[in-house]
Amino acid sequence: MDELKNELAKKAKTKLFEYTKRDYTDLSILNIGIGICLFAKEEKALFRTIFLREGLPREFMDQIMDDFRNLIYSGFNNNREYNQFPEDIIEWVIKKGWYFSHGYATLICTGFYIDIEFETFKKEVIEMGNVLIEKALEMTKERDNEV
């Protein structure tokens, strides 16, 4: 039975990344957050299969995070405004963005937000993403001034 559940999780992961690779905005980190939330809204059972199930192999979750991390690094590296972020600050943005996106998506999936509209959670993810990016810019400037 666990083998079947793990196969379903792999298929769910493929579907999840279809959502997170769409261009909702100009920045990959925002697209990932919006995609996770939309996936949680439209594919509740698949979201639960990946994120709300005990016993999923740790390697599987690590692979998902590595794939997200690669998308985000690529997005930052291809953006002239943000490609100066040091690696530790990018990792900070990833961690904080993950806390928000995963938590928000879980609330959407579990029905805390009944019938939430796409534009509503898109706006929320963008606002939080802007807060994180502004803080990352501030942290980078502070570090540059110390040198």
RAKA-V788411 format. One record per residue. N is the residue number from 1. RES is the residue in one small letter. SS is DSSP state (2 for helix, 1 for strand, 0 for the rest). OMEGA is omega in radians with two decimals (* if undefined). D_LAST is the distance of its C-alpha to the last C-alpha in Angstrom with 2 decimals. Layout:
n->N res->RES ss->SS omega->OMEGA d_last->D_LAST
n->N res->RES ss->SS omega->OMEGA d_last->D_LAST
This chain:
n->1 res->m ss->0 omega->3.12 d_last->56.41
n->2 res->d ss->2 omega->3.13 d_last->52.77
n->3 res->e ss->2 omega->3.10 d_last->52.83
n->4 res->l ss->2 omega->3.11 d_last->54.01
n->5 res->k ss->2 omega->3.13 d_last->51.36
n->6 res->n ss->2 omega->3.07 d_last->48.64
n->7 res->e ss->2 omega->3.08 d_last->50.08
n->8 res->l ss->2 omega->3.13 d_last->50.07
n->9 res->a ss->2 omega->3.11 d_last->46.42
n->10 res->k ss->2 omega->3.11 d_last->45.61
n->11 res->k ss->2 omega->3.10 d_last->47.52
n->12 res->a ss->2 omega->3.12 d_last->45.84
n->13 res->k ss->2 omega->3.11 d_last->42.40
n->14 res->t ss->2 omega->3.12 d_last->43.49
n->15 res->k ss->2 omega->3.11 d_last->44.61
n->16 res->l ss->2 omega->-3.10 d_last->41.40
n->17 res->f ss->2 omega->2.99 d_last->39.31
n->18 res->e ss->2 omega->3.12 d_last->41.70
n->19 res->y ss->2 omega->-3.02 d_last->40.70
n->20 res->t ss->2 omega->3.14 d_last->36.92
n->21 res->k ss->0 omega->3.09 d_last->36.85
n->22 res->r ss->0 omega->3.14 d_last->38.54
n->23 res->d ss->0 omega->3.04 d_last->36.76
n->24 res->y ss->0 omega->-3.12 d_last->36.95
n->25 res->t ss->0 omega->3.10 d_last->33.72
n->26 res->d ss->0 omega->-3.02 d_last->31.18
n->27 res->l ss->0 omega->-3.04 d_last->28.75
n->28 res->s ss->2 omega->-3.11 d_last->29.76
n->29 res->i ss->2 omega->3.09 d_last->28.36
n->30 res->l ss->2 omega->3.12 d_last->30.61
n->31 res->n ss->2 omega->3.12 d_last->33.48
n->32 res->i ss->2 omega->-3.14 d_last->33.31
n->33 res->g ss->2 omega->3.12 d_last->33.44
n->34 res->i ss->2 omega->3.13 d_last->36.26
n->35 res->g ss->2 omega->3.11 d_last->38.05
n->36 res->i ss->2 omega->3.13 d_last->38.01
n->37 res->c ss->2 omega->3.12 d_last->39.48
n->38 res->l ss->2 omega->3.07 d_last->42.10
n->39 res->f ss->2 omega->3.13 d_last->42.98
n->40 res->a ss->2 omega->-3.14 d_last->43.45
n->41 res->k ss->2 omega->-3.02 d_last->45.71
n->42 res->e ss->2 omega->-3.07 d_last->47.79
n->43 res->e ss->0 omega->-3.03 d_last->47.85
n->44 res->k ss->2 omega->-3.11 d_last->48.08
n->45 res->a ss->2 omega->3.13 d_last->49.86
n->46 res->l ss->2 omega->3.07 d_last->47.44
n->47 res->f ss->2 omega->3.13 d_last->44.43
n->48 res->r ss->2 omega->-3.14 d_last->46.14
n->49 res->t ss->2 omega->-3.11 d_last->46.86
n->50 res->i ss->2 omega->-2.89 d_last->43.19
n->51 res->f ss->2 omega->-3.06 d_last->41.44
n->52 res->l ss->0 omega->-3.11 d_last->44.12
n->53 res->r ss->0 omega->3.06 d_last->46.04
n->54 res->e ss->0 omega->3.03 d_last->45.94
n->55 res->g ss->0 omega->3.08 d_last->46.32
n->56 res->l ss->0 omega->-3.10 d_last->44.39
n->57 res->p ss->0 omega->-3.14 d_last->42.98
n->58 res->r ss->2 omega->-3.13 d_last->39.34
n->59 res->e ss->2 omega->3.13 d_last->38.81
n->60 res->f ss->2 omega->3.14 d_last->39.96
n->61 res->m ss->2 omega->3.09 d_last->37.45
n->62 res->d ss->2 omega->3.13 d_last->34.63
n->63 res->q ss->2 omega->3.10 d_last->35.77
n->64 res->i ss->2 omega->-3.13 d_last->35.70
n->65 res->m ss->2 omega->3.09 d_last->32.13
n->66 res->d ss->2 omega->3.12 d_last->31.09
n->67 res->d ss->2 omega->3.07 d_last->32.90
n->68 res->f ss->2 omega->-3.12 d_last->31.21
n->69 res->r ss->2 omega->3.13 d_last->27.76
n->70 res->n ss->2 omega->3.09 d_last->28.61
n->71 res->l ss->2 omega->-3.09 d_last->29.80
n->72 res->i ss->2 omega->3.11 d_last->26.68
n->73 res->y ss->2 omega->3.12 d_last->24.29
n->74 res->s ss->2 omega->3.12 d_last->26.59
n->75 res->g ss->2 omega->3.12 d_last->26.56
n->76 res->f ss->2 omega->-3.12 d_last->22.79
n->77 res->n ss->2 omega->-3.13 d_last->22.57
n->78 res->n ss->0 omega->-3.13 d_last->25.38
n->79 res->n ss->0 omega->-3.06 d_last->23.94
n->80 res->r ss->0 omega->-3.09 d_last->21.84
n->81 res->e ss->0 omega->-3.02 d_last->20.36
n->82 res->y ss->0 omega->-3.08 d_last->19.28
n->83 res->n ss->0 omega->3.11 d_last->18.74
n->84 res->q ss->0 omega->-3.13 d_last->14.94
n->85 res->f ss->0 omega->3.02 d_last->15.00
n->86 res->p ss->0 omega->-3.08 d_last->13.71
n->87 res->e ss->2 omega->-3.11 d_last->16.81
n->88 res->d ss->2 omega->3.10 d_last->16.42
n->89 res->i ss->2 omega->3.04 d_last->16.23
n->90 res->i ss->2 omega->3.12 d_last->19.24
n->91 res->e ss->2 omega->3.09 d_last->20.98
n->92 res->w ss->2 omega->3.13 d_last->20.46
n->93 res->v ss->2 omega->3.14 d_last->22.04
n->94 res->i ss->2 omega->-3.10 d_last->24.80
n->95 res->k ss->2 omega->-3.12 d_last->25.64
n->96 res->k ss->2 omega->3.09 d_last->25.85
n->97 res->g ss->2 omega->3.11 d_last->27.67
n->98 res->w ss->2 omega->3.12 d_last->30.05
n->99 res->y ss->2 omega->-3.10 d_last->30.89
n->100 res->f ss->2 omega->-3.03 d_last->31.81
n->101 res->s ss->2 omega->-3.12 d_last->33.59
n->102 res->h ss->2 omega->3.12 d_last->35.55
n->103 res->g ss->2 omega->-3.13 d_last->36.55
n->104 res->y ss->2 omega->3.13 d_last->37.58
n->105 res->a ss->2 omega->3.11 d_last->39.46
n->106 res->t ss->2 omega->3.09 d_last->41.22
n->107 res->l ss->2 omega->3.10 d_last->42.36
n->108 res->i ss->2 omega->-3.08 d_last->43.67
n->109 res->c ss->2 omega->-3.04 d_last->45.41
n->110 res->t ss->0 omega->3.04 d_last->47.06
n->111 res->g ss->0 omega->3.07 d_last->48.49
n->112 res->f ss->0 omega->3.04 d_last->46.49
n->113 res->y ss->0 omega->-3.10 d_last->46.02
n->114 res->i ss->0 omega->3.08 d_last->49.50
n->115 res->d ss->0 omega->3.09 d_last->49.75
n->116 res->i ss->0 omega->-3.12 d_last->46.18
n->117 res->e ss->0 omega->3.12 d_last->45.84
n->118 res->f ss->2 omega->-3.10 d_last->43.41
n->119 res->e ss->2 omega->3.14 d_last->41.99
n->120 res->t ss->2 omega->-3.11 d_last->41.39
n->121 res->f ss->2 omega->3.04 d_last->39.24
n->122 res->k ss->2 omega->3.13 d_last->37.56
n->123 res->k ss->2 omega->-3.13 d_last->36.47
n->124 res->e ss->2 omega->3.14 d_last->35.27
n->125 res->v ss->2 omega->3.12 d_last->33.21
n->126 res->i ss->2 omega->3.13 d_last->31.65
n->127 res->e ss->2 omega->3.13 d_last->30.84
n->128 res->m ss->2 omega->3.10 d_last->29.20
n->129 res->g ss->2 omega->3.10 d_last->27.35
n->130 res->n ss->2 omega->3.08 d_last->26.03
n->131 res->v ss->2 omega->-3.13 d_last->24.86
n->132 res->l ss->2 omega->-3.13 d_last->22.99
n->133 res->i ss->2 omega->3.11 d_last->21.44
n->134 res->e ss->2 omega->3.11 d_last->20.43
n->135 res->k ss->2 omega->3.11 d_last->18.80
n->136 res->a ss->2 omega->3.08 d_last->17.01
n->137 res->l ss->2 omega->3.12 d_last->15.74
n->138 res->e ss->2 omega->3.13 d_last->14.66
n->139 res->m ss->2 omega->3.13 d_last->12.89
n->140 res->t ss->2 omega->3.11 d_last->11.08
n->141 res->k ss->2 omega->3.11 d_last->10.14
n->142 res->e ss->2 omega->3.13 d_last->9.05
n->143 res->r ss->2 omega->3.13 d_last->6.75
n->144 res->d ss->2 omega->3.13 d_last->5.46
n->145 res->n ss->2 omega->3.11 d_last->5.45
n->146 res->e ss->2 omega->-3.07 d_last->3.79
n->147 res->v ss->0 omega->* d_last->0.00
